Structures are given as structure tokens and as C-alpha cells.
Amino acid sequence: MSTCFSVGMRLAGGGGGDRAFQAARGLRLGGYVQRLYASSSATDEFSDVLRSMGVFGRAMRYAVYRSHSALASHCHDVLFDRWVAAQLRPCALFHGHMLHALASLRRARRQGAIGLLDCGMSH
């Protein structure tokens, strides 16, 4: 089953990013990851399947961190989600993370994928 995994945070970058990294690693060991979308990444382990926003994603996360603004965080989430939706390839399962997957989940379902929304809690 081909899986697209979308997480709007720094993969392996601490906190939720570490949790997402472990989930992606498990999917990859099972042979399921077709494409992995992340805001940015602190690891090269997924370089063959990873699509990240690169410097732009890091800059947006930095702005959210520095401003402590809910509006800045929401803007990052929406921009990341739309970025994923715009380039999403057909897959059997779309695994989206929390607030970063509304438009991309809808697009995946229109393409015939099963949608999974992960709302992880690290505390």
C-alpha cells in the first residue's frame, strides 16, 4: 500500500518532529512510504522520498517561534497544507498530521485515497 505522510513540522527536530520521525521510520521499514512531506528536516534518512519547504519552511517556523503568535502559526499551517495539496500524488493512504492536513486530506480523498488524520499528543 503506497502511503503519503505529511507532517508540518521539522522532521526529527525535537518534540512532535521526533514523534513524526519515528512514525515515518516505522512506515518506511514496512515498505509503505511513497512520499514524505515535511516543513523541514533535521535528518537525511528520507532524502529519496522527502519533499520539504526547505529554507522557507524553516523561516516560517522561526517566525512562529519568535513571535509567539497564533496568527503566524495558523499561517504556517495553512501554507504548508496548501503546498502539500498542490503537489500531492495519488496514493492508497494519506496520513496527515494535526492542523497541517485539511486541504491535502480533501485532495487525497478526491484522488481515491483513504485518509488518516493523526492528532498525536506527546504529554
C-alpha distance (Angstrom), angle and dihedral (degrees) to the residues before:
residue distance angle dihedral
M1 . . .
S2 3.79 . .
T3 3.79 113.0 .
C4 3.79 132.3 -164.4
F5 3.80 111.3 -158.3
S6 3.81 118.4 -162.8
V7 3.81 124.2 -170.5
G8 3.80 121.4 167.5
M9 3.78 96.8 -150.8
R10 3.80 140.0 71.3
L11 3.79 106.0 -67.8
A12 3.84 110.0 -127.5
G13 3.80 88.4 0.4
G14 3.81 98.0 124.4
G15 3.80 133.9 -82.2
G16 3.81 112.1 20.7
G17 3.80 89.9 3.1
D18 3.81 90.4 62.2
R19 3.80 90.8 48.6
A20 3.81 90.4 50.4
F21 3.82 90.0 47.5
Q22 3.82 91.4 54.9
A23 3.82 91.3 47.5
A24 3.82 91.6 49.3
R25 3.80 90.9 46.8
G26 3.81 90.6 53.1
L27 3.80 91.8 49.4
R28 3.78 90.2 48.4
L29 3.81 93.9 49.9
G30 3.81 87.2 53.7
G31 3.82 89.4 51.8
Y32 3.79 94.9 -115.8
V33 3.82 106.2 116.8
Q34 3.79 112.9 101.8
R35 3.81 96.5 160.1
L36 3.80 133.9 4.1
Y37 3.81 121.2 -160.1
A38 3.82 120.3 -165.5
S39 3.78 137.0 162.3
S40 3.83 87.4 -123.3
S41 3.79 137.8 -32.5
A42 3.79 137.0 -127.9
T43 3.82 92.2 -164.0
D44 3.81 137.6 58.3
E45 3.80 93.3 -151.0
F46 3.81 93.4 105.9
S47 3.81 99.0 37.6
D48 3.81 93.1 128.2
V49 3.83 95.0 56.5
L50 3.83 102.8 22.1
R51 3.78 123.1 109.7
S52 3.80 112.5 -176.2
M53 3.78 136.3 173.9
G54 3.81 86.9 -124.4
V55 3.80 117.5 -166.7
F56 3.81 91.8 -2.3
G57 3.81 90.9 55.8
R58 3.81 91.9 47.8
A59 3.81 91.2 48.5
M60 3.80 91.8 51.0
R61 3.82 92.3 49.1
Y62 3.82 89.6 48.0
A63 3.81 90.5 52.4
V64 3.80 90.3 51.2
Y65 3.81 91.1 48.3
R66 3.81 94.4 47.7
S67 3.79 97.3 43.1
H68 3.83 98.6 42.4
S69 3.79 83.6 -147.8
A70 3.79 124.6 154.2
L71 3.82 88.1 -156.4
A72 3.82 92.1 55.8
S73 3.80 90.3 47.8
H74 3.81 91.5 49.5
C75 3.82 91.1 49.2
H76 3.81 90.5 52.6
D77 3.80 91.5 48.8
V78 3.81 93.9 49.4
L79 3.82 94.6 44.3
F80 3.80 92.2 48.3
D81 3.80 91.9 47.8
R82 3.82 93.0 49.6
W83 3.81 90.5 45.7
V84 3.83 90.4 55.0
A85 3.82 92.9 44.3
A86 3.82 91.1 52.2
Q87 3.80 93.7 57.3
L88 3.80 102.2 28.7
R89 3.79 113.6 136.4
P90 3.81 122.5 -151.2
C91 3.79 112.9 -85.0
A92 3.80 138.3 162.0
L93 3.83 95.5 -119.9
F94 3.79 129.4 25.9
H95 3.82 113.1 -161.8
G96 3.81 110.4 -167.3
H97 3.76 128.6 -177.8
M98 3.82 125.3 -128.5
L99 3.82 116.3 -72.4
H100 3.80 95.1 -2.2
A101 3.80 100.0 75.1
L102 3.82 116.3 58.9
A103 3.83 100.5 106.0
S104 3.81 93.9 32.2
L105 3.82 92.0 49.6
R106 3.80 90.2 51.7
R107 3.80 91.2 48.9
A108 3.81 92.2 48.4
R109 3.80 91.2 51.0
R110 3.83 90.7 50.2
Q111 3.81 87.0 53.9
G112 3.80 89.9 54.0
A113 3.81 100.6 -101.3
I114 3.77 126.6 140.5
G115 3.81 108.1 -114.3
L116 3.79 123.6 -137.5
L117 3.80 120.2 -175.8
D118 3.80 113.6 -161.6
C119 3.80 116.3 -157.8
G120 3.78 100.1 -179.6
M121 3.78 123.0 -169.3
S122 3.79 117.5 -156.9
H123 3.81 95.7 -174.6
